[in-house]
């Protein structure tokens, strides 16, 4: 008798091979069990032939069941593969969308940063211009103050010189007055006008003496 070769169970880890075209079975296990051979001279042992056909029918039926199970597993695995492919496609689309959004966010951030830098640069330039204008105004004010200071110093110096000359003049006048006073003190005293004889009185005295 023939021994059955154990069938290797299908696993989900096996790669999914392309399904071969379905073959139509012309003999079923029932046909093999019910078939009767004609009796001829010097033929095979009928019992062995029936036993072989019975075992072959069992193996054939088991093979058909295994094929059905494998077809069911193949359909299930194809469905799982389709789901995995859909998930992969969704994940790829999600990654692409996330990458696109990241690029857009990055670009927007870079544009905003450039805008902020330009605005800051513009404000800095404006402040620098205002500071430069203010510095020029301060320089003009300082120069004007220096001119005023020189004018004021010149005016004060002229006033001081004028006051000094006036003071010197007053001192000279004071010394001259003191000198004149000393001269008057040493000059002899003149008789008073009332004590001197008048010309009419002299004539009268002359007439009286004659």
Buried (B, 14 or more C-beta within 10 A) or exposed (E): EEEEEEEEEEEEEEEEEEEEEEEEEEEEBEEBBEEEEEEEEEEEEEEEBBEBBEBBBBBBBEEEEBBEEBEEBBEEBEEEEEEEEEEEEEEEEEEEEEEEEEEEEEEEEEEEEEEEEEEEEEEEEEEEEEEEEEEEEEEEEEEEEEEEEEEEEEEEEEEEEEEEEEEEEEEEEEEEEEEEEEEEEEEEEEEEEEEEEEEEEEEEEEEEEE
